[in-house]
Amino acid sequence: MPQEIVELHGHLIDSLILPRVLDLIMNFKASYQIQQMQVGIRQQDPSHARILIAHEDSKTLETLLHAVARHGAEPVERKEAHVRSAVRPGAFPPNFYVTTNLDTEIYLRGRWVRVKNPEMDSGIRVTHARRQAETVKMVNVRKGDRLVVGGDGVRVIPLEGRLRPDDFQFMTRGVSTEKPKGALIASLARWMKRERRARRPILWVCGPALVHTGAGPFLEKMVRAGYVQILFAGNGLAAHDIESALLGTSLGVSLREGTLTSGGHENHLRAINTIRLAGGIRNAVAKGILRSGVMFACVRHGVDFVLTGSIRDDGPLPEVITEMREAQAEMRRRCRSVGLAIMIATALHSAATGNMLPARTRVFCADIQPGALTKLMDRGTTQTAGIVIDVQPFLRELLAELRIA
């Protein structure tokens, strides 16, 4: 029967790595034998396991080995990574290796090489002369690029959960409307303070509901306090934020009185047109046309923002990137420096951003719809902490925890 011996190292018990590997083996209807097991005595001690895996079908065994490798199960017998040249631009070779968002290494010319810029749903491009490897998206493949195929010579370094009461993992235990929201928000506030002390950028991914619910001034305060360094949003958030700053409405609804204003359905178009006449958001701020709001605060406090378009946009605003590949490239470049991402009230932007973030980036998602959170985690951003809550009370309580008046 075809078989392979794999080894696992690290915190295999408290991070549930070993149970996940054994579950995969059973799901594939394979056989296994734990040949060696050494469990760390103290919390900081790593564990080690050596497991023989066998299956009657060699191709199924290969697929299984590829699956357990994503949890750090490394074959005892080291094999060189196989590479093949791309025969045309924008396409991988057959049987190309598909990456996760976890740190990954490939065995190349007798040594392990770290793959730069880990990102899910990508390939691995190799430069043999320099012994370097990096993730690459399908659309960015060039003819002749050397790309990893198959699972040989590839190892994934799993995140090792060390559950402590003060750790971020306290928050990453599924999605429920019955979670202690105050404790979760307090934990997030502590992480934001840590990121700020370490001078690492905090990324915010926001949807237009932030403005519709009247929470715009809260995010504006967060910007002024220095807790926002990068903002991802669509044309909708920026347009309605500017509408509220210029006309006091969002989608024509008065944010002060909560009533539909006469002719209010025109207001977002008039706001967009005002900015276009000024030559853009930054020019509108410089000319004194735009004097408040989230986008005003971002310009005044040097927040790096990326606004991306969609098929339903009006205008759009001049700063909105309407070409999809360009927008992805701009977002991806910024994602690589982020240690904490906060996603609120936007399912599509959250999922898109989550796909670009490495697994080591902490992600906190707040949305009134539980489905927005589960979709984010189900698509691979498993490091997400989720809270089901409306954006307005969420930001209000977060400001209180950060002691921002």
N, C-alpha and C positions, 0 to 999 in steps of 0.2 A: 504494500500500500504506500503511495507517495506520502512523504512526511518531511517535516522541517522542524528544527529546534530554534526557538526564539528566546530572547532574554528581555526582562523588564527591570529597570532600575528606577529608584526614586521613592516617593511616598505613595506606595501602591495601595495602601489600605484606606487611609483617611481621605484620599482623593478619588477613591472608587475606581482606580484604573484597572486593577486586577479583576474585579467583578465584571467590568464592562468587556474586557478581553475574553473572559470565560463565557459570558453571554453570547458574544459574537460567534465563538467556536460552536456552541450548542445550536445557535440559530442556523448555522451552515451545515448542521448535522454531521459535524466532524468529530473525531476522537482526540482526546488529549491526555497527557500524563504530566503532572508537575514533578519534574525530576529533582528539582532543588528549590528550596524556599527558605529565605532568611529574612525575618521581620525585625526591623529596628526596635530597640528597647525604649529609647527616649523619643520624644516628639520630633526632635531635629535629626534623628538617625534615619537614613534611607533604608529601604528594603530591596531585596533582590529575588527574582524568580526566574527559573529556567523551565520552559514548557515545551514538550514535544507535541506537535500538532500533526494529525494524519487525516487524510481523506482519500477515498477510493478513486476520486476523479482529480487528475493533476491540475486541470484548468480551474476547477472549483477551489482547490487548495491555493492556487496562485491568487485568486480573487480574495480569499479569506486572509491570506498573508498581507495583502495590500490593505485590507480593512483594519486588521489589528495593528499594522504599522502606524496608523494614524493615532494610536494610543501609546506609541513608543515601543512596541514590541519589535525588537531588532533581531534578525537572523544571526545565529552564532557564526555561521560561515559568511564572511564578508565578501560581497561581490561588487565589482565595479558598476557604476551607473552606466546604463546604455544610452547613447545619444544617436540621434538621426537628424539629418538636414531637412529643413523645410523646402519643399519643391515649388512652393508658390507663396507670394505674400498674403498675409491675412488668414493663414490656415496652418494648423499643427500637423505633424506627421501622424499616421495611424497609431493607435495605442499610446498616445502621449500621456504623460503623468499629469494628473489633475491635482493641484495643490489645495491645502486647507489654509486657514488663517494662522496656523501654529508655526512656530519656528521650525525650520526644516534644514537638513544637511544632506549632501550627496557625497558618496565615496568616489573620489576622482584621483586617479594616479597615485593610489596608496595612502591617501589622507582624506579626512572629512572636511568638506568645504561648506560653510554656512551660506544658505540662499538668502540674498538680500531682499528686503522689502516683502516680507511674507504677506500674501493676500489670497483669499479663497478664489476658486474657479479660474485659476491661471495655469500657465505652463511654466517650465523651468528652462531658461536659456543659459547655455554654458559657453564660456570663452576658454577653450583649452589652453591657449598660449599663456593666459594670465591665471589659470586655475580659479576662475570666478564664476559665480552662478547668481542669477536673479530671476524673480518672477516676471512673466510677460503675459499680457492679455492677448487673446487670439488676434484681434484686429491690428496689433502692433508687431506681429511676426513679419520678419523680412525673409525674402528668399535666400536660402543658404544658412539661415540661423541654425545653430546646433541645439537641439532640444531633447530633454530627457524623455525616454519612452520606457514603459513598463515600471515595475516597482523595485527592481533590483538596485541596490546601492543607494536607496533613499531611506532616511530615518526622520521621524517626526518627534519633536520634543514636546510632550504634553504639558499643559498647565497643571501644576500640582496644588490642589486645594489644601490649604492648611487652615481649617476652620477655627478662627478665634473670634471672640465676641466683638473685638474692635476692628476686625478685618472687613474688607469689601464683600467677601463671600457671605457675610451675615445677610446681605440683601439678595443674593442670587439663589433663591430657593423656590423658584416657580412664581407663577402669577396668581394673585388672589385679591379679590375686593376686600377680604377680611384681614389683610396684613396690617400690622401696627404702623400706620402711615407716619406718625410723628417720629418714631424710632428710625424709620428708613430715611426720612428727610434729614434728620439730625446726623445720620451716618454720611449721607451725601455731603452735607455742609462741612464735615470734618475732612472728607477727601478733597473738597474744593480748596480748603485752607492749606492742605498739604501740597497740592499742586501749585498753588500760588507761592508758597514759601520756597518751593523747589524751582520756581520760575519756569515751569512748563506750561505751555498753552492749553487752555480749556476750550474745547470745541462745543458750540451749541448748534443744534439742528432743529429748526422751528418751522411750524406751519402757520397759516393765516388765522386759525382759530385763536391763536394767542392775542391777536388784535381784536377779533370779534367779541371775545369774552371780557374785554377791558383790561387784559393783563399786560398790555404793551408798556405802560409806565413802570411796572415792576421789572421787566427785562431792561428797560432803560436805566433804572437804578443799578442793576447788576453790572451793566456796562460801565457806568460811571465809577463803580466801586472797584473795578479792575478784575472782575471774575469772568469776563468774556474776552477772549483773544481772537477767536475765529468764529464766524457765523455762516452756516449753510442755510439757505432758504430759497424759495421760489419767487417768481414775480408777484404772486398773490400776497405774501406777507409784506413785502416792501411797498407794494401799491396801496394796500389798505392801511399800513402804518402811516404812509405819507398822506393819504386821504384823511385819516384821523387828525394828523398834525395841522393840515391846512384848512379842513372843513369841519372837523369835530365829529365825523361819522365814519362808520365802517360798513361797507355795502349799503350805504344810504341810511343806516340806523344810527341815531344819535347815541354816542357812548355815554353821555351824561344822563339823558332821560330814558333811553331804551326804546324810543319810538321812531317809526319811519318818518323821515323828513320829506317835505314836498320836493319833488324832483331829485330825491336822493339817489335814485338808480343811476344818475349821470355822474355822481361825484367821483367815483374811482377813475372814470375816463378823464374827467377834468383834472384830477390830481396827476395822473400819468402825463397828460398833455403839458401841464405846467412844468414838470421835470424835463420833458423832452425839449420844450422851448428854452429851458435854462442850459441845456447841453449835458444833463446828467445829474445824479444825486449830489455828487461832490461839488459840482458847480453851483447847484441850488443852495447848498450850505454856505459856500464861499460868498455868494451874492446876497445872503440874508433872506432868501425866499423860504427856505426850510429851517425852522428854528427850534423844533422839538421832535420827539419821537425816537424810536429805536434806531432808524437809519441815520438820523441826525447825530445821535450819541455815538454810533459806530464811526462816523466820519471824524467827529471831534476828538475821539479818544483813540484813534488809530487802530480800530478793530479791522482785521482782515476778513472781508466778507466775499462770499461767492454766491451769486444769484443765478439760478438756472431756470430755463424756460420749459413750457409744456405746450401741448397742442391747443389748450383752451385759453391761453394768455391773451389779454388785451394789451395793446401797446406794441411790445412790452417796454418797460423802462430801459434806458440806454445801457445800463450796466449788466442787464440780464444776458447770459450766454445762451444762445438759442441752438447752437450746434452741439449735439449730444456728446460726441467724442471729445470735443474741446472742454465741455463742462466736466466730464468724468476725469479728464487729465488734470484740470485745475483742482478738483476736490481730492483726487488721489495724492497729488503732490503735498497737500497740506495735512492729509491724514497720517502721514509717516512720522510727524513730529508730535503727535497728540498722545497724552497719557490718560486723559479723561474726556469722554464725550457725553453730553447731556442732550437727549432727544425728547422733544415735547410736541405733542399735537400734530404729528405728521407721519403717517404710515409709510408713504412712498419714499420721502427723503430719508427717513430712518433706515429703511431696508437697503436703499442704495448706498448710504454711508456705511452701514454695518458691513456690507460686502467688501468694502475697501479697507476696513480697519484690521490690523493684526490682532490676534487673540489676547495679547498682553495689554491692549488698551482697555481700560475700564469703561463700561457703557452703562448709563442710567437712562431709562426710558419712562416717561410719565405720559399717560394718555387716558382719556375717559373710556376708550374702547379697549377691552381686554384683548381683542383680536389683533390690534396693532402691536402689542407686546409679544404675543405668542408667535406671530408671523416673523418678527425680528429674530427670535430665538430659534424657531424651527428652521430658518434658512441658514443657520450656521453661526450666528453671533451669540454663542452660548454663554459668553461672559457677561451678558446683560442682566442688570438688576431692574426689576419692573415694579411699577406702582400704578394702580388704577385710580385715577383722580382727575378732576377737572384742572385745567392749566392755571386758572386764576387763583384758587386757594393753594395750589402747589407752590407757585412762585411767591405768594404772600408769606407762607410759612417758611419757605426757604430763606427769604430775606430776613425774617425774624431770627432764624437760627444763626445766620451770618451777622446779625446785629447791624443791619443796614437800614437806616431810617428813610 
